[in-house]
Amino acid sequence: MKLGTLFLENNLILAPMLQVSTAPFRLFCRKFGNIGLVSVPMLYTKRIETHSRTVLRFLHKIEEERPVSVQLIGSDLDALKSSIDFLESYSFDVLDINAGCPSRRAIKAKEGGYLLKNLDELETLLKTSIKYSSRPVSLKMRTGFNNTNNIERIADIVNRSGIDFLTIHGRTVKGRYLDSTLDLNTIKKIKSLVKIPVVGNGNIEGGLTAEKFLEITNVDALMVGRASMGNPEIFQQINQYLTKGIESNLENSFFKVRKYFKLYEECVDEYLDDIIDMPFSHEKFKFMELRRNAIWFIKNIQDSISLRTQISKTKSLEELHQIINSLN
Ligand SMILES: Cc1cc2nc3c(=O)[nH]c(=O)nc-3n(C[C@H](O)[C@H](O)[C@H](O)COP(=O)(O)O)c2cc1C
């Protein structure tokens, strides 16, 4: 499929998620089949401007992951320009601008979701990104800040901006992640107002929710976030349902947990291979990645609460291996 100037194998995108969609995670999800596009979680432009060495590890080997999108968050124009300049030496496919992050830190810094309150600044940031980036630019946003009253103004800005595509999470910034705040009608509205492709996002959990999302909103592609945590096969499951009507068996078993764990460990090792001279502990990184994902792998297993507690209390990779190997 075509998304702006990009050609993607399918209409599914792995969402940027800080501390979740890391490089090993992206690699892991792709082991199960094609994913149209994967996203590197947000990088702070101020951090790139002042401590660029600390972000090198987030970009290690991204050229092996294409098509891949890299996301920036920040509202300072000079930091944005120097971040774009810094990224120019990497091979990637889309530069994504974050205008949705609801964290206290982002709002305080007047960036991320705050930009939906300050639309002139949003427009300037988009124009600057287009002017300085040699890559296609996209925008990831929510439906508004407190409410959706500005949606028409936002659509005008998007139409004037020259960006390649728009991704919209169907909640306001204030709606954070509450289930009750998901609003597909505003996604439908913006889709009808903008002239570029739209990617829809929010609570897509499998084939059925994906189909309903497409029907209601008419978006061009779908972005999946939390449903991929613990289920790397979600993209294939959705794709099979949308293209062939095949419903997947979401069964989970200890066998599957062990299989996922082994494969995830290989992905972490593959990623860490030949990273030298970067300021972080490989051992700690590997343990944290595996422990976090192990907790997600068991989430659909019945009565797994005590197992979850056991895993979360582990202090070393060895302890974690012992628990995983004993599952049967
Ligand atoms: C742990 C976590 C980290 C996230 N980090 C980012 C991020 O770095 N950039 C971003 O644009 N959105 C981020 N998001 C939002 C997701 O990309 C996505 O918009 C949101 O989770 C809704 O999609 P879902 O219902 O499929 O999870 C994050 C979400 C979670 C749960």
The ligand as a Tripos MOL2 file, in Angstrom:
@<TRIPOS>MOLECULE
LIG
   31    33     1     0     0
SMALL
NO_CHARGES

@<TRIPOS>ATOM
      1 C1          4.2280    2.7950   27.5060 C.3       1 LIG1
      2 C2          3.8060    3.7060   26.3730 C.ar      1 LIG1
      3 C3          4.7350    4.5470   25.7830 C.ar      1 LIG1
      4 C4          4.3490    5.4130   24.7390 C.ar      1 LIG1
      5 N1          5.2980    6.1850   24.1250 N.ar      1 LIG1
      6 C5          4.9400    6.9490   23.0510 C.ar      1 LIG1
      7 C6          5.9260    7.6820   22.3010 C.ar      1 LIG1
      8 O1          7.1310    7.6280   22.5580 O.2       1 LIG1
      9 N2          5.4750    8.4520   21.2680 N.ar      1 LIG1
     10 C7          4.1400    8.5050   20.9160 C.ar      1 LIG1
     11 O2          3.8030    9.2080   19.9770 O.2       1 LIG1
     12 N3          3.2260    7.8040   21.5880 N.ar      1 LIG1
     13 C8          3.5930    7.0210   22.6210 C.ar      1 LIG1
     14 N4          2.6430    6.2520   23.2320 N.ar      1 LIG1
     15 C9          1.2620    6.2240   22.7030 C.3       1 LIG1
     16 C10         1.1030    5.0850   21.6800 C.3       1 LIG1
     17 O3          1.9310    5.3010   20.5650 O.3       1 LIG1
     18 C11        -0.3520    4.9760   21.2080 C.3       1 LIG1
     19 O4         -0.7330    6.1870   20.6120 O.3       1 LIG1
     20 C12        -1.3190    4.6760   22.3680 C.3       1 LIG1
     21 O5         -0.8030    3.6420   23.1910 O.3       1 LIG1
     22 C13        -2.7060    4.2550   21.8380 C.3       1 LIG1
     23 O6         -2.6240    3.1170   21.0360 O.3       1 LIG1
     24 P1         -3.0160    1.6360   21.6040 P.3       1 LIG1
     25 O7         -4.3900    1.7390   22.1780 O.co2     1 LIG1
     26 O8         -2.9330    0.7410   20.4090 O.co2     1 LIG1
     27 O9         -2.0170    1.3060   22.6590 O.co2     1 LIG1
     28 C14         3.0000    5.4220   24.2870 C.ar      1 LIG1
     29 C15         2.0770    4.5730   24.8930 C.ar      1 LIG1
     30 C16         2.4560    3.7040   25.9230 C.ar      1 LIG1
     31 C17         1.4390    2.7850   26.5280 C.3       1 LIG1
@<TRIPOS>BOND
     1     1     2 1
     2     2     3 ar
     3     2    30 ar
     4     3     4 ar
     5     4     5 ar
     6     4    28 ar
     7     5     6 ar
     8     6     7 ar
     9     6    13 1
    10     7     8 2
    11     7     9 ar
    12     9    10 ar
    13    10    11 2
    14    10    12 ar
    15    12    13 ar
    16    13    14 ar
    17    14    15 1
    18    14    28 ar
    19    15    16 1
    20    16    17 1
    21    16    18 1
    22    18    19 1
    23    18    20 1
    24    20    21 1
    25    20    22 1
    26    22    23 1
    27    23    24 1
    28    24    25 2
    29    24    26 1
    30    24    27 1
    31    28    29 ar
    32    29    30 ar
    33    30    31 1
@<TRIPOS>SUBSTRUCTURE
     1 LIG1         1 GROUP 0 **** ****
